[in-house]
Amino acid sequence: MTLFTTDGPPAPATAEPNGSVVCFGAAEVAYAISLSAGVQKRQAISFLQVDEAFLTEQIIALGASSLLAHGQLSLEGDVLNASGGVRLLAAALQTATRWTEIALINEEGTTAAVFISAPDLSIFLQPAAMSTWELVVKAPIASDADMLMQIVESNASRHPVGVTYFGTETATSPKNHLFVRASENGAWDVADVENADDERHTDGVSSEVLRARLGTFVELPAQ
């Protein structure tokens, strides 16, 4: 995965899967969602599986108070200014044009995550303990395909018989599905499911071919 930054654009650095991340509580995420509108807000609620009844003024105010206490919000007059990780989270939620759910399926169970892509910013969100979320921001020198490829490779290195699932959609397209698992000699088996009646398997593709496939799979819609 790639390293997040706090103030300013994401740094062009790469982190190992155990690298630093920003962690947000449920109320803090609710505050970030509240800054979005329209389809971006609806998709954030859907992909983060937030109950709309949870997004009350009281919960949002609690999230803002927590972020103020942690120095990620500052009050200037009557205006709250975001900084650090929450600024990046809010910006991604407000401008997202593609949403991708991720499931790492292995012998121990399934680990879920979400990848949210915008023209200038992409973020990786993973649920953690006590209803919290961990945030990693993609470095600008890396493509969305690079980050997804790193997720696939990391899962395969830890769970050789595991499967990585991606389900992606835009505001105007149905959800497409992709399953990837390690094959022999460093190759990959890929199943492409565009709808319930259309499942195509491609076995033994190279990492270069898979990376290109992922690039097409998560390509952002034309603006």
Secondary structure, DSSP 8 states (H G I E B T S, - for coil): -B---SSSS--S-B--TTS--EEE-HHHHHHHHHT--HHHHHHHHHHTT--GGG--HHHHHHHHHHHHHTTSEEEETTEEEE-HHHHHHHHHHHH--EEEEEEEEETTEEEEEEEEEETTEEEEEEE-GGG-EEEEE--TTS-HHHHHHHHHHHHHHH-TT-EEEEEEEESSS--EEEEEEE-STT-EEEEEEEETTEEEEEEEE-HHHHHHHHHHHT-----
